[in-house]
Amino acid sequence: MKALLLGLALTAIAFAETGRSTVIGSERTRNLRGLDYAPMLFEYHRQTVDDGRHFFTYPRRDTTFRKDFFKNHRNAMAFFESDSNASHQFAIAVSPILGIDYKSSSVLGDIKSSSKSNLSLGDTIWPSIDGGLYIRGFADSIDFDLDARIYSEGHSSQRPKSYDHEVFDVQSKENGDGGVDYVSYARYRAHLGINYSWARLQLARDVLHWGPGYYNNLSLNQFALPYNMLSLDFTFGPLRIYSVYADLRVTSWSYSKDNLKDRNLYAHRYELAFGNFTFGISELQILYDENKPWLFVPVAPLFIEKGNYSERVNNGALALDMNIRLFRMARIYGEFFLDDMESPYAVYQNRYSNNRWAAMLGFQLAHDAEVKGKLLQFGTIAEIARVEPYTYCHYDTAQAQIAHLGLPLGNPNGPNSLAIDWTVYSRLFWNSSMSFFFGLHNKWLWKGIDYGSNIDDPYKTVAKRFTHNAPLQYTISPSLSYSGIHASFELEMTFGEERAFFVRSSLHW
């Protein structure tokens, strides 16, 4: 009987987590939040407890999307599908999304310009309202999804910063905009894929996340800002080859004239998955104000091809990672990232800034249990990451940094940082459409204060000092959420060196 109940619970997971989008992709911690809370955390949970090959290349195609489309989307506000006898099969579902947030953070806005009642916080955003449409479907071998929303926010700070670090518009009575102070902007993510049995060609706006880490992947990380991309994904049994081109922005302010220049990313990932062991190689090349489409070819080795272009306007990196699963309840993983080196021995000596590298080591425990006929998932994940000074940087500001809109594409803590992340988490499935989540995230961060700690610091060869005199920044962040078939509620709090409070309610039809 217990096996039957657990099987039903696992079916509930499949319904709740898969098939809603054309891809299994990165989390949306800043905007465009959906009903699922921390979906990638539970994707890694699944990779820990399940059998089979495990790939760590995201976003990747969700093969259940078309197969389970009718079951997962038939209750959408609008649903269209072709006749079963039609020569061309298609289906489209359209759902409205409405959300309201309350956000406060000590690292947003200008504390001096905040209202007197809020001097302890950098900015309070209330109300923050978003509304839009989620459109998804397929037509023969093509699948697609679009999540597009418009946001309107009120800010307590007179000089607010963008909560998600992307561009926004400030409307104020001084500018003759109706006498109301508010912030407005629009955001979207989208995927359009053409599928063959072993290949997928995709146009998308999303974030790449490569490697077995959750918080601290070093080459491409889910906590970067979204960008437009073209990707080609091949899967041959245990081998996956993923090639991508992405259009990046060279400065943090989208309206800057520096962004009239081009920053182009080419990246390849080669991954071998053998049951309990996965080995991956990721290579990146950034080109500033020039473009070489040949680099998109999956068999063109970027770390070799890099030498054929001017050093002043290109930046390359290579990363190796592996994941070992133990007894279907744990995994150990790591990644080594090489931005540049004078020689292997010089990397070992680690004295000068022309040896730029990063390393990450992680561990996850995960387990699924049946509690009175309900599925309980729980586990813990811990990571430590070291990023050397000047890693991701380049010769000049706003040129070939491994960054987009001023933030790293890789480790979110940036150059000259040491971080430890430790989270305990659990999720209880009450029924096939309702779940409850609890998490507690601890973070210890030492962020360097010397030159070479900011991703926009121009590179120069000097003796480096890793996190010299860097203060410890500790934060603890409990979170709770409820996810249903049409509604969700989220509560997140942060205490310590950073103080933040986030509450969200959302509706989805």
C-alpha positions as a printed Julia matrix, in Angstrom:
509×3 Matrix{Float64}:
  0.0    0.0     0.0
  2.8    2.41    0.85
  4.47   1.72   -2.49
  1.2    2.53   -4.24
  0.81   5.79   -2.32
  4.39   6.78   -3.04
  3.85   6.01   -6.71
  0.81   8.27   -6.73
  2.84  10.97   -5.02
  5.58  10.68   -7.62
  2.92  11.07  -10.3
  1.89  14.27   -8.54
  5.46  15.54   -8.81
  5.55  14.79  -12.51
  2.35  16.78  -12.93
  3.53  19.68  -10.8
  7.09  20.05  -12.09
  7.25  18.96  -15.71
  5.43  19.76  -18.89
  4.52  23.33  -17.95
  7.3   24.76  -20.11
  9.09  23.56  -23.22
 12.35  23.49  -21.25
 13.75  22.62  -17.85
 15.52  25.86  -17.06
 16.9   28.28  -14.55
 15.04  29.74  -11.6
 13.53  33.21  -11.66
 14.51  34.82   -8.42
 14.17  38.46   -9.49
 11.08  38.62  -11.71
  8.7   36.53  -13.84
  8.08  34.18  -10.93
  5.68  31.32  -11.54
  3.68  29.01   -9.34
  6.57  26.58   -8.73
  9.01  27.59   -6.01
 12.73  26.76   -6.45
 12.13  24.4    -9.44
 15.85  23.97  -10.18
 16.61  23.01   -6.59
 14.17  20.12   -6.99
 15.55  19.31  -10.42
 18.87  18.73   -8.64
 17.0   16.82   -5.93
 15.59  14.56   -8.66
 19.05  14.13  -10.19
 20.25  12.94   -6.78
 17.57  10.31   -6.06
 16.7    9.06   -9.58
 18.31   6.4   -11.74
 19.56   7.0   -15.25
 21.92   9.44  -16.91
 22.2   12.89  -15.4
 22.98  15.92  -17.54
 23.66  19.38  -16.11
 23.05  21.62  -19.1
 20.18  24.09  -18.78
 17.89  25.14  -20.34
 17.24  21.82  -22.01
 14.19  20.36  -23.69
 11.43  18.95  -21.5
 10.45  15.83  -23.39
  7.17  15.53  -21.44
  5.87  18.9   -22.68
  4.15  17.65  -25.82
  3.3   14.18  -24.5
  1.42  15.55  -21.48
  0.26  18.82  -23.0
 -3.47  18.13  -22.85
 -3.31  16.81  -19.27
 -1.24  19.74  -17.98
 -2.85  22.63  -19.86
 -6.46  21.71  -20.6
 -7.68  24.01  -17.77
 -6.03  27.1   -19.27
 -8.18  30.16  -19.96
 -7.88  29.49  -23.71
 -7.0   26.1   -25.19
 -6.85  25.21  -28.88
 -5.82  21.96  -30.5
 -6.01  20.33  -33.9
 -8.32  17.49  -34.76
 -6.77  14.11  -34.07
 -7.13  13.22  -37.78
 -5.48  16.42  -39.04
 -2.27  16.05  -41.05
 -0.58  18.74  -38.95
 -0.84  18.47  -35.18
 -0.85  21.58  -33.0
 -2.03  22.8   -29.62
 -1.9   26.21  -27.89
 -2.73  27.21  -24.32
 -3.01  30.79  -23.02
 -3.09  31.73  -19.33
 -3.26  35.14  -17.64
 -0.86  35.75  -14.74
 -1.36  38.32  -11.97
  0.96  38.94   -9.04
  1.47  41.41   -6.24
  4.72  41.78   -4.26
  6.04  43.57   -1.2
  9.83  44.01   -1.29
 12.21  45.68    1.15
 15.98  45.53    1.02
 18.88  47.29    2.69
 20.92  47.13   -0.54
 18.41  48.92   -2.77
 18.04  52.65   -3.34
 19.62  55.48   -1.39
 19.23  55.23    2.39
 19.65  58.99    2.87
 16.79  59.74    0.5
 14.39  57.15    1.93
 11.38  58.21    3.95
 11.89  58.79    7.69
  9.74  55.79    8.52
 12.07  53.56    6.52
 15.55  54.74    7.38
 16.67  51.21    8.24
 16.03  49.96    4.71
 17.49  51.12    1.41
 14.14  50.92   -0.35
 10.67  49.52    0.08
  8.77  48.55   -3.05
  5.02  48.54   -2.48
  2.84  47.8    -4.22
  4.61  45.89   -6.96
  2.02  44.58   -9.39
  2.71  42.45  -12.45
  0.3   41.11  -15.02
  0.69  39.33  -18.32
  0.19  36.19  -20.34
  1.82  32.8   -20.44
  1.48  31.28  -23.93
  2.77  27.83  -24.81
  2.18  25.18  -27.4
  3.52  23.11  -30.26
  3.05  22.59  -33.99
  4.44  19.36  -35.39
  8.17  19.38  -34.46
  8.14  22.98  -33.18
  7.39  23.94  -29.57
  7.27  27.38  -27.99
  6.48  29.31  -24.82
  6.32  32.98  -23.9
  5.99  34.52  -20.44
  5.49  38.28  -20.88
  4.49  40.72  -18.15
  4.18  44.41  -17.36
  5.22  45.7   -13.93
  4.24  48.78  -11.95
  5.94  49.6    -8.65
  5.86  52.21   -5.94
  9.22  53.0    -4.26
  9.94  54.71   -0.94
 13.39  55.82   -2.12
 13.62  59.05   -4.1
 16.43  57.5    -6.12
 15.34  53.87   -6.54
 17.44  51.12   -8.03
 16.1   48.39  -10.24
 15.24  45.34   -8.12
 16.16  42.97  -10.95
 19.11  45.1   -12.27
 17.48  45.56  -15.7
 16.26  48.83  -17.18
 13.16  50.57  -15.81
 11.33  53.88  -16.24
 10.61  56.27  -13.36
  7.41  58.27  -13.75
  7.13  61.34  -11.52
  4.93  64.4   -11.11
  7.92  66.66  -11.76
  8.01  65.25  -15.3
  4.32  65.91  -15.86
  3.32  62.26  -15.82
  0.0   62.57  -14.04
  1.22  63.49  -10.57
  1.97  59.95   -9.4
  5.44  58.62   -8.6
  5.93  55.03   -9.75
  8.25  52.74  -11.67
  7.16  50.77  -14.72
  8.83  48.21  -16.96
  8.19  45.04  -18.93
  9.95  41.67  -18.88
  9.72  38.43  -20.81
 11.35  35.04  -21.33
 10.66  32.9   -24.36
 11.73  29.71  -26.15
 11.14  28.57  -29.71
 12.55  25.13  -30.48
 12.76  22.96  -33.59
 13.18  19.33  -32.57
 14.61  16.24  -34.17
 15.03  12.9   -32.43
 18.59  13.72  -31.27
 18.83  17.47  -31.9
 17.17  20.74  -30.92
 17.7   24.17  -32.48
 16.4   26.94  -30.25
 15.92  30.7   -30.2
 15.35  31.97  -26.67
 15.57  34.71  -24.09
 16.74  33.0   -20.93
 19.8   32.29  -18.78
 22.27  29.43  -19.26
 23.21  27.29  -16.27
 25.98  24.77  -16.93
 27.38  22.33  -14.4
 26.32  20.42  -11.29
 26.34  23.36   -8.85
 23.22  25.16   -7.68
 24.48  28.46   -6.22
 28.05  28.74   -7.44
 28.51  27.4   -10.96
 31.58  29.15  -12.36
 31.2   29.26  -16.14
 27.51  30.02  -16.71
 25.17  30.56  -13.76
 21.39  30.81  -13.42
 21.67  33.98  -11.31
 22.95  36.05  -14.25
 20.52  38.37  -16.03
 18.59  36.98  -19.04
 19.91  37.46  -22.57
 18.88  36.57  -26.12
 20.47  33.43  -27.5
 20.62  30.85  -30.28
 21.49  27.29  -29.25
 22.03  23.89  -30.83
 21.68  20.8   -28.62
 22.81  17.31  -29.69
 22.27  14.18  -27.59
 23.83  10.85  -28.57
 23.2    8.4   -25.73
 25.58   9.39  -22.9
 27.07  12.3   -24.89
 25.53  15.78  -24.99
 26.97  18.62  -27.09
 25.51  22.08  -26.57
 26.57  25.11  -28.63
 25.25  28.62  -28.04
 25.54  32.2   -29.24
 24.27  35.01  -26.98
 23.92  38.77  -27.42
 25.19  40.58  -24.29
 25.27  44.18  -23.06
 28.58  45.78  -22.09
 27.44  48.04  -19.21
 24.9   47.85  -16.42
 22.84  50.78  -17.77
 20.94  49.68  -20.85
 20.65  53.25  -22.2
 24.41  53.82  -22.12
 26.08  54.65  -25.44
 28.62  51.95  -24.58
 25.88  49.46  -25.37
 25.95  50.6   -29.01
 29.03  48.39  -29.13
 28.59  44.63  -29.37
 29.52  42.01  -26.8
 29.02  38.5   -28.18
 29.22  35.21  -26.3
 30.02  31.89  -27.92
 30.03  28.83  -25.68
 30.21  25.06  -26.05
 29.52  22.35  -23.51
 30.49  18.71  -23.88
 28.99  16.34  -21.33
 29.36  12.6   -20.73
 26.86  10.93  -18.4
 27.44   7.35  -17.24
 24.87   6.41  -14.62
 26.32   7.65  -11.35
 29.11   9.72  -12.92
 28.91  12.83  -15.13
 31.87  14.72  -16.58
 31.53  18.07  -18.34
 33.71  20.55  -20.22
 32.51  24.12  -20.8
 34.35  26.67  -22.93
 33.52  30.34  -23.42
 34.63  33.09  -25.74
 33.58  36.74  -25.49
 34.12  39.04  -28.49
 33.9   42.81  -28.11
 32.62  44.81  -31.11
 33.3   42.01  -33.57
 31.57  38.76  -34.41
 32.75  35.41  -35.79
 29.76  33.12  -36.54
 32.13  30.21  -37.17
 32.56  29.93  -33.41
 29.0   28.6   -33.17
 30.09  25.35  -34.85
 30.13  22.73  -32.03
 33.36  21.08  -33.23
 35.32  24.36  -33.29
 37.43  24.31  -30.06
 37.12  27.81  -28.66
 40.22  27.59  -26.46
 42.27  27.0   -29.65
 40.32  29.31  -31.95
 40.78  32.17  -29.47
 44.4   32.57  -30.58
 43.27  33.55  -34.08
 41.75  36.87  -32.95
 43.03  40.05  -31.38
 43.77  39.55  -27.7
 42.55  43.05  -26.82
 38.95  42.36  -27.85
 38.41  38.71  -26.95
 38.27  36.87  -23.68
 38.15  33.1   -23.26
 37.76  30.59  -20.46
 37.63  26.83  -19.95
 35.92  24.88  -17.15
 35.92  21.22  -16.07
 33.26  19.77  -13.79
 32.12  16.4   -12.51
 29.28  14.94  -10.5
 29.33  11.63   -8.57
 26.05  10.2    -7.26
 26.14   7.91   -4.22
 23.48   5.34   -3.3
 20.64   7.38   -4.84
 20.71   9.68   -1.84
 23.78  11.9    -2.2
 26.06  13.48   -4.74
 29.48  15.11   -4.62
 30.42  17.58   -7.33
 32.98  20.16   -8.26
 34.1   22.58  -10.95
 37.42  24.18  -11.9
 37.37  27.33  -14.04
 40.45  28.69  -15.83
 40.24  32.25  -17.12
 43.95  32.68  -17.9
 47.34  31.35  -16.81
 51.01  32.04  -17.36
 51.92  28.37  -16.89
 50.64  25.4   -14.87
 53.39  25.95  -12.3
 52.51  29.63  -12.03
 48.9   28.64  -11.28
 50.23  26.4    -8.53
 52.34  29.27   -7.12
 49.32  31.59   -7.45
 51.24  34.84   -6.96
 50.27  37.09   -9.83
 47.04  38.24  -11.42
 47.82  36.76  -14.85
 46.82  33.44  -13.27
 43.07  33.81  -12.95
 40.99  30.84  -11.9
 38.11  29.71   -9.72
 37.08  26.47   -8.01
 33.89  25.13   -6.48
 33.09  22.04   -4.41
 29.61  20.92   -3.38
 27.62  18.2    -1.67
 23.91  17.35   -1.66
 21.85  14.9     0.39
 18.3   14.16   -0.77
 15.53  11.76    0.17
 11.88  11.1    -0.66
  9.6    9.69    2.03
  5.92   8.83    2.36
  4.09  10.43    5.31
  0.46   9.36    5.74
  0.07   8.89    2.01
  1.75  12.18    1.14
  5.14  12.65   -0.46
  7.75  14.51    1.61
 10.97  15.56   -0.1
 13.8   16.88    2.01
 17.52  17.4     1.79
 20.47  19.7     2.23
 22.95  21.23   -0.18
 26.27  22.94    0.61
 28.86  24.59   -1.63
 32.14  26.47   -1.26
 33.5   28.6    -4.11
 36.74  30.53   -4.49
 37.12  33.09   -7.3
 40.54  34.68   -7.76
 41.05  38.44   -8.31
 40.49  39.7   -11.88
 38.62  36.53  -12.91
 35.96  37.42  -15.53
 37.68  40.83  -16.03
 39.47  42.11  -19.15
 41.89  44.8   -20.32
 39.48  47.72  -20.49
 36.23  48.67  -18.78
 33.03  47.82  -20.68
 34.65  45.6   -23.28
 35.16  41.81  -23.2
 34.33  41.05  -19.57
 32.54  37.74  -18.99
 29.47  39.65  -17.9
 26.06  40.91  -18.98
 24.55  44.22  -17.81
 27.35  44.58  -15.27
 26.88  41.19  -13.57
 28.99  38.04  -14.08
 27.77  35.29  -16.37
 29.4   32.87  -13.95
 29.7   32.92  -10.18
 27.37  35.67   -8.88
 29.86  36.79   -6.21
 32.29  37.96   -8.9
 36.09  38.19   -8.76
 38.09  38.05   -5.53
 35.46  36.27   -3.46
 35.12  33.3    -1.14
 31.6   32.03   -0.5
 30.02  29.21    1.48
 26.34  28.44    0.88
 24.39  25.93    2.94
 20.67  25.24    2.62
 18.29  22.78    4.23
 14.98  22.34    2.44
 11.77  20.3     2.36
  8.61  20.08    0.3
  5.36  18.32    1.16
  2.86  17.37   -1.55
 -0.59  17.64    0.02
 -2.25  16.37   -3.16
 -1.64  16.34   -6.92
 -1.9   20.14   -7.22
 -0.87  21.52   -3.81
  2.54  21.65   -2.15
  4.28  23.44    0.72
  7.97  24.39    0.81
 10.33  25.38    3.6
 13.98  26.36    3.21
 16.75  27.88    5.3
 19.74  29.31    3.41
 22.95  30.31    5.19
 25.63  32.28    3.35
 29.12  33.26    4.43
 30.77  35.66    1.98
 34.18  37.28    1.95
 34.28  39.8    -0.91
 37.62  41.43   -1.68
 38.07  45.17   -1.4
 41.32  45.48   -3.4
 41.6   46.4    -7.05
 40.55  43.41   -9.13
 37.45  42.7    -7.02
 35.04  44.45   -9.39
 34.26  42.84  -12.71
 34.74  46.2   -14.46
 38.27  46.69  -13.08
 40.63  46.7   -16.09
 43.06  43.82  -15.88
 46.74  44.44  -15.11
 49.56  42.12  -14.06
 50.23  42.67  -10.36
 50.85  40.59   -7.26
 47.36  39.58   -6.16
 45.88  39.5    -2.66
 42.97  37.13   -2.26
 40.18  38.6    -0.06
 42.82  40.61    1.84
 41.14  42.33    4.85
 37.74  41.4     3.41
 35.02  41.5     6.08
 32.77  38.51    6.64
 29.24  39.07    5.36
 26.88  36.52    6.9
 23.19  36.22    6.04
 20.5   33.73    6.98
 17.37  33.49    4.84
 14.3   31.44    5.81
 11.64  30.97    3.13
  8.14  29.51    2.96
  5.83  28.95    0.03
  2.53  27.44   -0.98
  2.01  26.32   -4.58
 -1.36  25.34   -6.03
 -2.78  24.76   -9.45
 -4.0   28.36   -9.83
 -2.38  30.3    -6.95
  0.82  30.58   -4.97
  2.18  32.45   -1.95
  5.83  33.12   -1.12
  7.57  34.56    1.91
 11.32  35.2     2.06
 13.33  37.0     4.75
 17.02  37.81    5.06
 18.85  38.75    8.26
 22.45  39.66    8.94
 24.68  41.97    6.94
 21.85  42.35    4.45
 18.24  42.73    5.55
 15.43  41.98    3.15
 11.76  41.04    3.2
  9.83  39.65    0.26
  6.16  38.58    0.05
  4.39  37.53   -3.12
  0.93  36.3    -4.05
  0.17  35.23   -7.59
 -2.73  33.87   -9.64
 -2.46  31.76  -12.76
 -5.33  30.49  -14.85
